[in-house]
Every structure is written in structure tokens, then in C-alpha cells.
Amino acid sequence: MPPAEAPPSEDESGKPKPQERVQKLRLGVRVVWWSAVVLTLCFGGVALWMGVGQRDPFALIFLVLAGCCALAGYGTLVAFRRPSAS
């Protein structure tokens, strides 16, 4: 008896199942969010180092970049939050 084949991940029209599309979307959202977090920490660290340690006025640019990345991460969470259970 041949081994049972796994059900195809696509329906007859060639489109992925809705579950798989949602999983890929959630994975993409997580990647974007973590990227924003990492960039926020990096730019914030550079701004802190330049502003406090070096007294460089260009630290403000990195502070603005860190703020933009933080807003992008927050916006990603707000835009793609899971619906409430109610």
C-alpha cells in the first residue's frame, strides 16, 4: 500500500488556503515588528552615545530615526492586531 499523500496546500484554483495566507501575514507582521524594534534600539543607542558621550548635535538625527522606527513598530501592531474575542 503506498503512503498517504499530504493534502495539497492549494485549492483547485491554485490559491493558498486562507489559513496559510493568515499565517504568512502574521509571520510578515512579526518580521516587520522585530525589525522596527532592533532598529529603534540601534538608533537610540547611537543617539545616546553621540549625544551624551560625544556632544554631537547630529545625535538628534538618530533620535528622530529611532522615534520613526518606534512609531512604525507600534503602527504595525495597531494595524494588524488580532480581533477581540467578544
PyMOL Python script that loads the backbone (N, CA, C, O; Angstrom):
from pymol import cmd

cmd.read_pdbstr("""\
ATOM      1  N   MET A   1       0.834  -1.170   0.000  1.00  0.00           N
ATOM      2  CA  MET A   1       0.000   0.000   0.000  1.00  0.00           C
ATOM      3  C   MET A   1       0.888   1.246   0.000  1.00  0.00           C
ATOM      4  O   MET A   1       1.759   1.369   0.861  1.00  0.00           O
ATOM      5  N   PRO A   2       0.689   2.179  -0.949  1.00  0.00           N
ATOM      6  CA  PRO A   2       1.540   3.375  -0.988  1.00  0.00           C
ATOM      7  C   PRO A   2       1.216   4.302   0.173  1.00  0.00           C
ATOM      8  O   PRO A   2       0.093   4.298   0.678  1.00  0.00           O
ATOM      9  N   PRO A   3       2.207   5.107   0.603  1.00  0.00           N
ATOM     10  CA  PRO A   3       1.959   6.040   1.722  1.00  0.00           C
ATOM     11  C   PRO A   3       0.927   7.092   1.320  1.00  0.00           C
ATOM     12  O   PRO A   3       0.836   7.494   0.160  1.00  0.00           O
ATOM     13  N   ALA A   4       0.167   7.517   2.301  1.00  0.00           N
ATOM     14  CA  ALA A   4      -0.861   8.526   2.051  1.00  0.00           C
ATOM     15  C   ALA A   4      -0.200   9.868   1.771  1.00  0.00           C
ATOM     16  O   ALA A   4       0.726  10.279   2.470  1.00  0.00           O
ATOM     17  N   GLU A   5      -0.685  10.533   0.749  1.00  0.00           N
ATOM     18  CA  GLU A   5      -0.120  11.830   0.395  1.00  0.00           C
ATOM     19  C   GLU A   5      -0.761  12.920   1.242  1.00  0.00           C
ATOM     20  O   GLU A   5      -1.943  12.860   1.581  1.00  0.00           O
ATOM     21  N   ALA A   6       0.042  13.903   1.569  1.00  0.00           N
ATOM     22  CA  ALA A   6      -0.485  15.034   2.322  1.00  0.00           C
ATOM     23  C   ALA A   6      -1.441  15.816   1.428  1.00  0.00           C
ATOM     24  O   ALA A   6      -1.235  15.888   0.216  1.00  0.00           O
ATOM     25  N   PRO A   7      -2.469  16.393   2.003  1.00  0.00           N
ATOM     26  CA  PRO A   7      -3.386  17.180   1.180  1.00  0.00           C
ATOM     27  C   PRO A   7      -2.665  18.381   0.592  1.00  0.00           C
ATOM     28  O   PRO A   7      -1.810  18.978   1.247  1.00  0.00           O
ATOM     29  N   PRO A   8      -3.001  18.735  -0.628  1.00  0.00           N
ATOM     30  CA  PRO A   8      -2.312  19.872  -1.241  1.00  0.00           C
ATOM     31  C   PRO A   8      -2.602  21.160  -0.482  1.00  0.00           C
ATOM     32  O   PRO A   8      -3.681  21.345   0.081  1.00  0.00           O
ATOM     33  N   SER A   9      -1.606  22.047  -0.483  1.00  0.00           N
ATOM     34  CA  SER A   9      -1.765  23.302   0.253  1.00  0.00           C
ATOM     35  C   SER A   9      -2.559  24.331  -0.543  1.00  0.00           C
ATOM     36  O   SER A   9      -2.873  25.407  -0.034  1.00  0.00           O
ATOM     37  N   GLU A  10      -2.877  24.010  -1.767  1.00  0.00           N
ATOM     38  CA  GLU A  10      -3.629  24.935  -2.586  1.00  0.00           C
ATOM     39  C   GLU A  10      -4.931  24.280  -3.011  1.00  0.00           C
ATOM     40  O   GLU A  10      -5.002  23.062  -3.172  1.00  0.00           O
ATOM     41  N   ASP A  11      -5.951  25.091  -3.189  1.00  0.00           N
ATOM     42  CA  ASP A  11      -7.204  24.524  -3.662  1.00  0.00           C
ATOM     43  C   ASP A  11      -7.157  24.385  -5.180  1.00  0.00           C
ATOM     44  O   ASP A  11      -6.109  24.588  -5.792  1.00  0.00           O
ATOM     45  N   GLU A  12      -8.281  24.044  -5.783  1.00  0.00           N
ATOM     46  CA  GLU A  12      -8.317  23.758  -7.211  1.00  0.00           C
ATOM     47  C   GLU A  12      -7.934  24.957  -8.067  1.00  0.00           C
ATOM     48  O   GLU A  12      -7.422  24.784  -9.173  1.00  0.00           O
ATOM     49  N   SER A  13      -8.170  26.157  -7.578  1.00  0.00           N
ATOM     50  CA  SER A  13      -7.874  27.353  -8.365  1.00  0.00           C
ATOM     51  C   SER A  13      -6.401  27.762  -8.272  1.00  0.00           C
ATOM     52  O   SER A  13      -5.984  28.699  -8.953  1.00  0.00           O
ATOM     53  N   GLY A  14      -5.616  27.088  -7.454  1.00  0.00           N
ATOM     54  CA  GLY A  14      -4.196  27.397  -7.324  1.00  0.00           C
ATOM     55  C   GLY A  14      -3.892  28.441  -6.275  1.00  0.00           C
ATOM     56  O   GLY A  14      -2.741  28.856  -6.139  1.00  0.00           O
ATOM     57  N   LYS A  15      -4.888  28.876  -5.529  1.00  0.00           N
ATOM     58  CA  LYS A  15      -4.664  29.865  -4.478  1.00  0.00           C
ATOM     59  C   LYS A  15      -4.385  29.160  -3.159  1.00  0.00           C
ATOM     60  O   LYS A  15      -4.941  28.091  -2.907  1.00  0.00           O
ATOM     61  N   PRO A  16      -3.532  29.738  -2.310  1.00  0.00           N
ATOM     62  CA  PRO A  16      -3.295  29.128  -0.990  1.00  0.00           C
ATOM     63  C   PRO A  16      -4.547  29.208  -0.127  1.00  0.00           C
ATOM     64  O   PRO A  16      -5.402  30.074  -0.316  1.00  0.00           O
ATOM     65  N   LYS A  17      -4.632  28.291   0.819  1.00  0.00           N
ATOM     66  CA  LYS A  17      -5.767  28.282   1.737  1.00  0.00           C
ATOM     67  C   LYS A  17      -5.757  29.539   2.601  1.00  0.00           C
ATOM     68  O   LYS A  17      -4.698  30.113   2.853  1.00  0.00           O
ATOM     69  N   PRO A  18      -6.940  29.969   3.057  1.00  0.00           N
ATOM     70  CA  PRO A  18      -6.979  31.183   3.897  1.00  0.00           C
ATOM     71  C   PRO A  18      -6.127  31.068   5.156  1.00  0.00           C
ATOM     72  O   PRO A  18      -5.521  32.051   5.585  1.00  0.00           O
ATOM     73  N   GLN A  19      -6.074  29.876   5.752  1.00  0.00           N
ATOM     74  CA  GLN A  19      -5.255  29.699   6.965  1.00  0.00           C
ATOM     75  C   GLN A  19      -3.793  29.998   6.677  1.00  0.00           C
ATOM     76  O   GLN A  19      -3.122  30.663   7.466  1.00  0.00           O
ATOM     77  N   GLU A  20      -3.300  29.508   5.547  1.00  0.00           N
ATOM     78  CA  GLU A  20      -1.894  29.713   5.211  1.00  0.00           C
ATOM     79  C   GLU A  20      -1.616  31.174   4.899  1.00  0.00           C
ATOM     80  O   GLU A  20      -0.545  31.688   5.223  1.00  0.00           O
ATOM     81  N   ARG A  21      -2.575  31.844   4.269  1.00  0.00           N
ATOM     82  CA  ARG A  21      -2.391  33.268   3.988  1.00  0.00           C
ATOM     83  C   ARG A  21      -2.315  34.062   5.284  1.00  0.00           C
ATOM     84  O   ARG A  21      -1.502  34.978   5.402  1.00  0.00           O
ATOM     85  N   VAL A  22      -3.153  33.719   6.256  1.00  0.00           N
ATOM     86  CA  VAL A  22      -3.139  34.421   7.547  1.00  0.00           C
ATOM     87  C   VAL A  22      -1.831  34.145   8.278  1.00  0.00           C
ATOM     88  O   VAL A  22      -1.255  35.045   8.890  1.00  0.00           O
ATOM     89  N   GLN A  23      -1.357  32.890   8.212  1.00  0.00           N
ATOM     90  CA  GLN A  23      -0.095  32.556   8.875  1.00  0.00           C
ATOM     91  C   GLN A  23       1.067  33.327   8.259  1.00  0.00           C
ATOM     92  O   GLN A  23       1.940  33.817   8.975  1.00  0.00           O
ATOM     93  N   LYS A  24       1.079  33.435   6.928  1.00  0.00           N
ATOM     94  CA  LYS A  24       2.147  34.180   6.267  1.00  0.00           C
ATOM     95  C   LYS A  24       2.066  35.667   6.607  1.00  0.00           C
ATOM     96  O   LYS A  24       3.093  36.322   6.786  1.00  0.00           O
ATOM     97  N   LEU A  25       0.848  36.198   6.696  1.00  0.00           N
ATOM     98  CA  LEU A  25       0.678  37.599   7.072  1.00  0.00           C
ATOM     99  C   LEU A  25       1.184  37.839   8.489  1.00  0.00           C
ATOM    100  O   LEU A  25       1.882  38.821   8.743  1.00  0.00           O
ATOM    101  N   ARG A  26       0.834  36.948   9.408  1.00  0.00           N
ATOM    102  CA  ARG A  26       1.296  37.110  10.792  1.00  0.00           C
ATOM    103  C   ARG A  26       2.806  37.008  10.888  1.00  0.00           C
ATOM    104  O   ARG A  26       3.432  37.730  11.664  1.00  0.00           O
ATOM    105  N   LEU A  27       3.400  36.109  10.098  1.00  0.00           N
ATOM    106  CA  LEU A  27       4.860  35.995  10.092  1.00  0.00           C
ATOM    107  C   LEU A  27       5.488  37.282   9.572  1.00  0.00           C
ATOM    108  O   LEU A  27       6.477  37.763  10.124  1.00  0.00           O
ATOM    109  N   GLY A  28       4.916  37.832   8.518  1.00  0.00           N
ATOM    110  CA  GLY A  28       5.425  39.090   7.976  1.00  0.00           C
ATOM    111  C   GLY A  28       5.308  40.225   8.964  1.00  0.00           C
ATOM    112  O   GLY A  28       6.211  41.055   9.073  1.00  0.00           O
ATOM    113  N   VAL A  29       4.192  40.270   9.691  1.00  0.00           N
ATOM    114  CA  VAL A  29       3.994  41.318  10.696  1.00  0.00           C
ATOM    115  C   VAL A  29       5.030  41.181  11.796  1.00  0.00           C
ATOM    116  O   VAL A  29       5.595  42.175  12.253  1.00  0.00           O
ATOM    117  N   ARG A  30       5.284  39.934  12.224  1.00  0.00           N
ATOM    118  CA  ARG A  30       6.305  39.731  13.263  1.00  0.00           C
ATOM    119  C   ARG A  30       7.679  40.159  12.784  1.00  0.00           C
ATOM    120  O   ARG A  30       8.438  40.753  13.549  1.00  0.00           O
ATOM    121  N   VAL A  31       8.016  39.871  11.532  1.00  0.00           N
ATOM    122  CA  VAL A  31       9.321  40.262  10.991  1.00  0.00           C
ATOM    123  C   VAL A  31       9.448  41.786  10.956  1.00  0.00           C
ATOM    124  O   VAL A  31      10.480  42.339  11.337  1.00  0.00           O
ATOM    125  N   VAL A  32       8.397  42.454  10.498  1.00  0.00           N
ATOM    126  CA  VAL A  32       8.421  43.920  10.443  1.00  0.00           C
ATOM    127  C   VAL A  32       8.531  44.499  11.850  1.00  0.00           C
ATOM    128  O   VAL A  32       9.288  45.443  12.076  1.00  0.00           O
ATOM    129  N   TRP A  33       7.770  43.932  12.804  1.00  0.00           N
ATOM    130  CA  TRP A  33       7.791  44.459  14.164  1.00  0.00           C
ATOM    131  C   TRP A  33       9.165  44.280  14.804  1.00  0.00           C
ATOM    132  O   TRP A  33       9.698  45.217  15.399  1.00  0.00           O
ATOM    133  N   TRP A  34       9.741  43.087  14.686  1.00  0.00           N
ATOM    134  CA  TRP A  34      11.055  42.860  15.286  1.00  0.00           C
ATOM    135  C   TRP A  34      12.131  43.707  14.615  1.00  0.00           C
ATOM    136  O   TRP A  34      13.060  44.169  15.278  1.00  0.00           O
ATOM    137  N   SER A  35      12.012  43.912  13.312  1.00  0.00           N
ATOM    138  CA  SER A  35      12.968  44.784  12.622  1.00  0.00           C
ATOM    139  C   SER A  35      12.867  46.210  13.162  1.00  0.00           C
ATOM    140  O   SER A  35      13.881  46.874  13.377  1.00  0.00           O
ATOM    141  N   ALA A  36      11.640  46.671  13.379  1.00  0.00           N
ATOM    142  CA  ALA A  36      11.453  48.017  13.931  1.00  0.00           C
ATOM    143  C   ALA A  36      12.029  48.113  15.334  1.00  0.00           C
ATOM    144  O   ALA A  36      12.629  49.127  15.690  1.00  0.00           O
ATOM    145  N   VAL A  37      11.852  47.070  16.133  1.00  0.00           N
ATOM    146  CA  VAL A  37      12.400  47.072  17.495  1.00  0.00           C
ATOM    147  C   VAL A  37      13.930  47.132  17.463  1.00  0.00           C
ATOM    148  O   VAL A  37      14.540  47.914  18.192  1.00  0.00           O
ATOM    149  N   VAL A  38      14.533  46.319  16.629  1.00  0.00           N
ATOM    150  CA  VAL A  38      16.001  46.291  16.545  1.00  0.00           C
ATOM    151  C   VAL A  38      16.534  47.636  16.065  1.00  0.00           C
ATOM    152  O   VAL A  38      17.500  48.158  16.623  1.00  0.00           O
ATOM    153  N   LEU A  39      15.908  48.201  15.028  1.00  0.00           N
ATOM    154  CA  LEU A  39      16.365  49.498  14.532  1.00  0.00           C
ATOM    155  C   LEU A  39      16.161  50.607  15.563  1.00  0.00           C
ATOM    156  O   LEU A  39      16.988  51.512  15.679  1.00  0.00           O
ATOM    157  N   THR A  40      15.063  50.536  16.307  1.00  0.00           N
ATOM    158  CA  THR A  40      14.834  51.527  17.354  1.00  0.00           C
ATOM    159  C   THR A  40      15.944  51.469  18.400  1.00  0.00           C
ATOM    160  O   THR A  40      16.476  52.499  18.813  1.00  0.00           O
ATOM    161  N   LEU A  41      16.285  50.262  18.819  1.00  0.00           N
ATOM    162  CA  LEU A  41      17.346  50.116  19.819  1.00  0.00           C
ATOM    163  C   LEU A  41      18.701  50.565  19.279  1.00  0.00           C
ATOM    164  O   LEU A  41      19.470  51.219  19.985  1.00  0.00           O
ATOM    165  N   CYS A  42      18.991  50.215  18.037  1.00  0.00           N
ATOM    166  CA  CYS A  42      20.280  50.616  17.451  1.00  0.00           C
ATOM    167  C   CYS A  42      20.377  52.129  17.304  1.00  0.00           C
ATOM    168  O   CYS A  42      21.357  52.737  17.735  1.00  0.00           O
ATOM    169  N   PHE A  43      19.354  52.740  16.690  1.00  0.00           N
ATOM    170  CA  PHE A  43      19.387  54.188  16.504  1.00  0.00           C
ATOM    171  C   PHE A  43      19.344  54.917  17.847  1.00  0.00           C
ATOM    172  O   PHE A  43      20.000  55.945  18.019  1.00  0.00           O
ATOM    173  N   GLY A  44      18.580  54.393  18.788  1.00  0.00           N
ATOM    174  CA  GLY A  44      18.535  55.007  20.113  1.00  0.00           C
ATOM    175  C   GLY A  44      19.879  54.930  20.810  1.00  0.00           C
ATOM    176  O   GLY A  44      20.307  55.885  21.458  1.00  0.00           O
ATOM    177  N   GLY A  45      20.544  53.792  20.676  1.00  0.00           N
ATOM    178  CA  GLY A  45      21.872  53.642  21.275  1.00  0.00           C
ATOM    179  C   GLY A  45      22.897  54.568  20.655  1.00  0.00           C
ATOM    180  O   GLY A  45      23.710  55.166  21.361  1.00  0.00           O
ATOM    181  N   VAL A  46      22.860  54.690  19.328  1.00  0.00           N
ATOM    182  CA  VAL A  46      23.793  55.599  18.652  1.00  0.00           C
ATOM    183  C   VAL A  46      23.504  57.046  19.053  1.00  0.00           C
ATOM    184  O   VAL A  46      24.428  57.826  19.284  1.00  0.00           O
ATOM    185  N   ALA A  47      22.219  57.400  19.135  1.00  0.00           N
ATOM    186  CA  ALA A  47      21.864  58.765  19.540  1.00  0.00           C
ATOM    187  C   ALA A  47      22.337  59.052  20.955  1.00  0.00           C
ATOM    188  O   ALA A  47      22.853  60.134  21.234  1.00  0.00           O
ATOM    189  N   LEU A  48      22.163  58.093  21.842  1.00  0.00           N
ATOM    190  CA  LEU A  48      22.607  58.275  23.222  1.00  0.00           C
ATOM    191  C   LEU A  48      24.124  58.402  23.291  1.00  0.00           C
ATOM    192  O   LEU A  48      24.643  59.272  23.990  1.00  0.00           O
ATOM    193  N   TRP A  49      24.833  57.544  22.574  1.00  0.00           N
ATOM    194  CA  TRP A  49      26.289  57.582  22.571  1.00  0.00           C
ATOM    195  C   TRP A  49      26.804  58.896  21.991  1.00  0.00           C
ATOM    196  O   TRP A  49      27.715  59.517  22.540  1.00  0.00           O
ATOM    197  N   MET A  50      26.199  59.316  20.858  1.00  0.00           N
ATOM    198  CA  MET A  50      26.661  60.557  20.222  1.00  0.00           C
ATOM    199  C   MET A  50      26.276  61.784  21.042  1.00  0.00           C
ATOM    200  O   MET A  50      27.058  62.728  21.158  1.00  0.00           O
ATOM    201  N   GLY A  51      25.077  61.771  21.607  1.00  0.00           N
ATOM    202  CA  GLY A  51      24.596  62.946  22.324  1.00  0.00           C
ATOM    203  C   GLY A  51      25.252  63.133  23.668  1.00  0.00           C
ATOM    204  O   GLY A  51      25.647  64.243  24.023  1.00  0.00           O
ATOM    205  N   VAL A  52      25.372  62.043  24.429  1.00  0.00           N
ATOM    206  CA  VAL A  52      25.927  62.151  25.777  1.00  0.00           C
ATOM    207  C   VAL A  52      27.446  62.037  25.761  1.00  0.00           C
ATOM    208  O   VAL A  52      28.146  62.831  26.388  1.00  0.00           O
ATOM    209  N   GLY A  53      27.942  61.046  25.040  1.00  0.00           N
ATOM    210  CA  GLY A  53      29.387  60.803  25.063  1.00  0.00           C
ATOM    211  C   GLY A  53      30.189  61.744  24.195  1.00  0.00           C
ATOM    212  O   GLY A  53      31.278  62.172  24.577  1.00  0.00           O
ATOM    213  N   GLN A  54      29.658  62.070  23.027  1.00  0.00           N
ATOM    214  CA  GLN A  54      30.427  62.862  22.062  1.00  0.00           C
ATOM    215  C   GLN A  54      29.982  64.327  21.984  1.00  0.00           C
ATOM    216  O   GLN A  54      30.679  65.151  21.394  1.00  0.00           O
ATOM    217  N   ARG A  55      28.830  64.655  22.572  1.00  0.00           N
ATOM    218  CA  ARG A  55      28.266  66.007  22.494  1.00  0.00           C
ATOM    219  C   ARG A  55      28.100  66.465  21.041  1.00  0.00           C
ATOM    220  O   ARG A  55      28.361  67.619  20.702  1.00  0.00           O
ATOM    221  N   ASP A  56      27.654  65.515  20.183  1.00  0.00           N
ATOM    222  CA  ASP A  56      27.493  65.791  18.756  1.00  0.00           C
ATOM    223  C   ASP A  56      26.041  66.177  18.476  1.00  0.00           C
ATOM    224  O   ASP A  56      25.129  65.435  18.841  1.00  0.00           O
ATOM    225  N   PRO A  57      25.813  67.319  17.838  1.00  0.00           N
ATOM    226  CA  PRO A  57      24.429  67.717  17.565  1.00  0.00           C
ATOM    227  C   PRO A  57      23.726  66.806  16.548  1.00  0.00           C
ATOM    228  O   PRO A  57      22.497  66.803  16.480  1.00  0.00           O
ATOM    229  N   PHE A  58      24.469  66.049  15.774  1.00  0.00           N
ATOM    230  CA  PHE A  58      23.865  65.130  14.809  1.00  0.00           C
ATOM    231  C   PHE A  58      23.188  63.936  15.490  1.00  0.00           C
ATOM    232  O   PHE A  58      22.535  63.127  14.831  1.00  0.00           O
ATOM    233  N   ALA A  59      23.345  63.836  16.783  1.00  0.00           N
ATOM    234  CA  ALA A  59      22.660  62.771  17.524  1.00  0.00           C
ATOM    235  C   ALA A  59      21.153  62.929  17.428  1.00  0.00           C
ATOM    236  O   ALA A  59      20.409  61.956  17.548  1.00  0.00           O
ATOM    237  N   LEU A  60      20.711  64.151  17.214  1.00  0.00           N
ATOM    238  CA  LEU A  60      19.278  64.405  17.075  1.00  0.00           C
ATOM    239  C   LEU A  60      18.692  63.681  15.868  1.00  0.00           C
ATOM    240  O   LEU A  60      17.544  63.240  15.901  1.00  0.00           O
ATOM    241  N   ILE A  61      19.479  63.560  14.810  1.00  0.00           N
ATOM    242  CA  ILE A  61      19.020  62.826  13.622  1.00  0.00           C
ATOM    243  C   ILE A  61      18.755  61.368  13.976  1.00  0.00           C
ATOM    244  O   ILE A  61      17.736  60.805  13.576  1.00  0.00           O
ATOM    245  N   PHE A  62      19.660  60.764  14.716  1.00  0.00           N
ATOM    246  CA  PHE A  62      19.479  59.364  15.103  1.00  0.00           C
ATOM    247  C   PHE A  62      18.331  59.207  16.095  1.00  0.00           C
ATOM    248  O   PHE A  62      17.652  58.180  16.102  1.00  0.00           O
ATOM    249  N   LEU A  63      18.115  60.204  16.920  1.00  0.00           N
ATOM    250  CA  LEU A  63      16.985  60.175  17.840  1.00  0.00           C
ATOM    251  C   LEU A  63      15.662  60.217  17.068  1.00  0.00           C
ATOM    252  O   LEU A  63      14.710  59.517  17.416  1.00  0.00           O
ATOM    253  N   VAL A  64      15.611  61.034  16.030  1.00  0.00           N
ATOM    254  CA  VAL A  64      14.420  61.103  15.182  1.00  0.00           C
ATOM    255  C   VAL A  64      14.214  59.773  14.459  1.00  0.00           C
ATOM    256  O   VAL A  64      13.083  59.295  14.360  1.00  0.00           O
ATOM    257  N   LEU A  65      15.279  59.176  13.958  1.00  0.00           N
ATOM    258  CA  LEU A  65      15.180  57.865  13.296  1.00  0.00           C
ATOM    259  C   LEU A  65      14.672  56.802  14.264  1.00  0.00           C
ATOM    260  O   LEU A  65      13.846  55.966  13.895  1.00  0.00           O
ATOM    261  N   ALA A  66      15.158  56.832  15.490  1.00  0.00           N
ATOM    262  CA  ALA A  66      14.687  55.874  16.490  1.00  0.00           C
ATOM    263  C   ALA A  66      13.200  56.073  16.761  1.00  0.00           C
ATOM    264  O   ALA A  66      12.454  55.103  16.892  1.00  0.00           O
ATOM    265  N   GLY A  67      12.771  57.325  16.844  1.00  0.00           N
ATOM    266  CA  GLY A  67      11.348  57.597  17.044  1.00  0.00           C
ATOM    267  C   GLY A  67      10.496  57.115  15.882  1.00  0.00           C
ATOM    268  O   GLY A  67       9.413  56.568  16.088  1.00  0.00           O
ATOM    269  N   CYS A  68      10.975  57.311  14.673  1.00  0.00           N
ATOM    270  CA  CYS A  68      10.233  56.842  13.492  1.00  0.00           C
ATOM    271  C   CYS A  68      10.110  55.319  13.490  1.00  0.00           C
ATOM    272  O   CYS A  68       9.048  54.781  13.176  1.00  0.00           O
ATOM    273  N   CYS A  69      11.177  54.635  13.835  1.00  0.00           N
ATOM    274  CA  CYS A  69      11.130  53.173  13.883  1.00  0.00           C
ATOM    275  C   CYS A  69      10.186  52.691  14.978  1.00  0.00           C
ATOM    276  O   CYS A  69       9.467  51.709  14.794  1.00  0.00           O
ATOM    277  N   ALA A  70      10.189  53.375  16.106  1.00  0.00           N
ATOM    278  CA  ALA A  70       9.272  53.012  17.193  1.00  0.00           C
ATOM    279  C   ALA A  70       7.827  53.218  16.757  1.00  0.00           C
ATOM    280  O   ALA A  70       6.970  52.383  17.045  1.00  0.00           O
ATOM    281  N   LEU A  71       7.550  54.314  16.070  1.00  0.00           N
ATOM    282  CA  LEU A  71       6.195  54.558  15.574  1.00  0.00           C
ATOM    283  C   LEU A  71       5.788  53.527  14.519  1.00  0.00           C
ATOM    284  O   LEU A  71       4.638  53.091  14.485  1.00  0.00           O
ATOM    285  N   ALA A  72       6.727  53.142  13.666  1.00  0.00           N
ATOM    286  CA  ALA A  72       6.429  52.127  12.657  1.00  0.00           C
ATOM    287  C   ALA A  72       6.104  50.784  13.310  1.00  0.00           C
ATOM    288  O   ALA A  72       5.183  50.092  12.876  1.00  0.00           O
ATOM    289  N   GLY A  73       6.846  50.416  14.337  1.00  0.00           N
ATOM    290  CA  GLY A  73       6.564  49.167  15.048  1.00  0.00           C
ATOM    291  C   GLY A  73       5.219  49.209  15.742  1.00  0.00           C
ATOM    292  O   GLY A  73       4.466  48.236  15.706  1.00  0.00           O
ATOM    293  N   TYR A  74       4.915  50.329  16.374  1.00  0.00           N
ATOM    294  CA  TYR A  74       3.624  50.466  17.045  1.00  0.00           C
ATOM    295  C   TYR A  74       2.485  50.467  16.028  1.00  0.00           C
ATOM    296  O   TYR A  74       1.446  49.846  16.253  1.00  0.00           O
ATOM    297  N   GLY A  75       2.681  51.153  14.928  1.00  0.00           N
ATOM    298  CA  GLY A  75       1.665  51.174  13.880  1.00  0.00           C
ATOM    299  C   GLY A  75       1.405  49.804  13.293  1.00  0.00           C
ATOM    300  O   GLY A  75       0.270  49.475  12.949  1.00  0.00           O
ATOM    301  N   THR A  76       2.455  49.001  13.177  1.00  0.00           N
ATOM    302  CA  THR A  76       2.289  47.628  12.683  1.00  0.00           C
ATOM    303  C   THR A  76       1.434  46.827  13.648  1.00  0.00           C
ATOM    304  O   THR A  76       0.552  46.079  13.227  1.00  0.00           O
ATOM    305  N   LEU A  77       1.691  46.981  14.942  1.00  0.00           N
ATOM    306  CA  LEU A  77       0.892  46.245  15.925  1.00  0.00           C
ATOM    307  C   LEU A  77      -0.561  46.698  15.916  1.00  0.00           C
ATOM    308  O   LEU A  77      -1.469  45.872  16.012  1.00  0.00           O
ATOM    309  N   VAL A  78      -0.787  47.987  15.801  1.00  0.00           N
ATOM    310  CA  VAL A  78      -2.152  48.508  15.815  1.00  0.00           C
ATOM    311  C   VAL A  78      -2.910  48.088  14.561  1.00  0.00           C
ATOM    312  O   VAL A  78      -4.080  47.712  14.632  1.00  0.00           O
ATOM    313  N   ALA A  79      -2.245  48.152  13.422  1.00  0.00           N
ATOM    314  CA  ALA A  79      -2.915  47.840  12.153  1.00  0.00           C
ATOM    315  C   ALA A  79      -3.261  46.369  12.028  1.00  0.00           C
ATOM    316  O   ALA A  79      -4.274  46.025  11.419  1.00  0.00           O
ATOM    317  N   PHE A  80      -2.449  45.503  12.586  1.00  0.00           N
ATOM    318  CA  PHE A  80      -2.648  44.069  12.399  1.00  0.00           C
ATOM    319  C   PHE A  80      -2.929  43.339  13.705  1.00  0.00           C
ATOM    320  O   PHE A  80      -2.617  42.155  13.831  1.00  0.00           O
ATOM    321  N   ARG A  81      -3.508  44.024  14.663  1.00  0.00           N
ATOM    322  CA  ARG A  81      -3.832  43.351  15.920  1.00  0.00           C
ATOM    323  C   ARG A  81      -4.945  42.339  15.690  1.00  0.00           C
ATOM    324  O   ARG A  81      -5.767  42.483  14.786  1.00  0.00           O
ATOM    325  N   ARG A  82      -4.949  41.332  16.516  1.00  0.00           N
ATOM    326  CA  ARG A  82      -5.987  40.295  16.410  1.00  0.00           C
ATOM    327  C   ARG A  82      -7.316  40.857  16.887  1.00  0.00           C
ATOM    328  O   ARG A  82      -7.356  41.670  17.810  1.00  0.00           O
ATOM    329  N   PRO A  83      -8.392  40.430  16.263  1.00  0.00           N
ATOM    330  CA  PRO A  83      -9.700  40.909  16.719  1.00  0.00           C
ATOM    331  C   PRO A  83      -9.989  40.407  18.137  1.00  0.00           C
ATOM    332  O   PRO A  83      -9.520  39.343  18.540  1.00  0.00           O
ATOM    333  N   SER A  84     -10.754  41.176  18.869  1.00  0.00           N
ATOM    334  CA  SER A  84     -11.056  40.787  20.255  1.00  0.00           C
ATOM    335  C   SER A  84     -11.980  39.584  20.265  1.00  0.00           C
ATOM    336  O   SER A  84     -12.668  39.301  19.284  1.00  0.00           O
ATOM    337  N   ALA A  85     -11.985  38.889  21.374  1.00  0.00           N
ATOM    338  CA  ALA A  85     -12.772  37.661  21.496  1.00  0.00           C
ATOM    339  C   ALA A  85     -14.252  37.941  21.716  1.00  0.00           C
ATOM    340  O   ALA A  85     -15.058  37.012  21.665  1.00  0.00           O
ATOM    341  N   SER A  86     -14.632  39.181  21.958  1.00  0.00           N
ATOM    342  CA  SER A  86     -16.025  39.483  22.236  1.00  0.00           C
ATOM    343  C   SER A  86     -16.892  39.449  20.998  1.00  0.00           C
ATOM    344  O   SER A  86     -18.097  39.686  21.082  1.00  0.00           O
TER     345      SER A  86
END
""", "prot")
cmd.dss("prot")
cmd.show_as("cartoon", "prot")
cmd.util.cbc("prot")
cmd.orient("prot")
